[in-house]
C-alpha cells in the first residue's frame, strides 16, 4: 500500500515555534472507543523542530486524528506566558477530527496553537509496597486516556507533585 503523510506546525499564540513538543497520530477504533496512538510506523510520532514543524509519515490506509503533547521542555520554546504541560487533539480537544487516508494521501497545515492558561498543581503520595521502590506517575485526561498529560518519577518516599497543569478533568 501507499502510505500517508500529515504535516503542520505547533506554535504559541504569537506564532513562535514550540520546538520539543511531541506530535502523534491516533488511529480511530471501532465503536465509541477513544482513539489510540498508532504504533505500527516509526513515522507516526514526531518531535516539533526549531521552526515549529512536524511530519507524520508511514500511515497505512485508515482514519487518524492528530495530537500534540507539550511540557517543560517545550515551554521554553513557546515564549510569553508559561504554558505548563498539556495535550491538544486537532482541532480542539473534543471531538477530534479524523483524517481519512485511503493510500498515499498528504494532509497539510494541520496546525496547533498552544494557548497560555491558568495553571494548577496536582500532588499526592503513592503507597510503596517496599521502602524506596521506584514508581512513575502519569496524569491523563478522561477524554484521551491513551495519552499522558504529564509523567514523572515519584520521590523515594512515594510523594509526587505535578506543576503547570492546565484546566481539565
HELIX and SHEET records of a PDB file:
HELIX    1   1 UNK A   42  UNK A   44  5                                   3    
HELIX    2   2 UNK A   72  UNK A   78  1                                   7    
SHEET    1   A 3 UNK A  53  UNK A  59  0                                        
SHEET    2   A 3 UNK A   4  UNK A  12 -1                                        
SHEET    3   A 3 UNK A 106  UNK A 107  1                                        
SHEET    1   B 3 UNK A  53  UNK A  59  0                                        
SHEET    2   B 3 UNK A   4  UNK A  12 -1                                        
SHEET    3   B 3 UNK A 112  UNK A 114  1                                        
SHEET    1   C 3 UNK A  36  UNK A  37  0                                        
SHEET    2   C 3 UNK A  22  UNK A  27 -1                                        
SHEET    3   C 3 UNK A  45  UNK A  47 -1                                        
SHEET    1   D 4 UNK A  36  UNK A  37  0                                        
SHEET    2   D 4 UNK A  22  UNK A  27 -1                                        
SHEET    3   D 4 UNK A  62  UNK A  70 -1                                        
SHEET    4   D 4 UNK A  86  UNK A  89 -1                                        
SHEET    1   E 4 UNK A  36  UNK A  37  0                                        
SHEET    2   E 4 UNK A  22  UNK A  27 -1                                        
SHEET    3   E 4 UNK A  62  UNK A  70 -1                                        
SHEET    4   E 4 UNK A  99  UNK A 101 -1                                        
SHEET    1   F 2 UNK A 119  UNK A 125  0                                        
SHEET    2   F 2 UNK A 159  UNK A 166 -1                                        
SHEET    1   G 2 UNK A 136  UNK A 140  0                                        
SHEET    2   G 2 UNK A 148  UNK A 153 -1                                        
END                                                                             
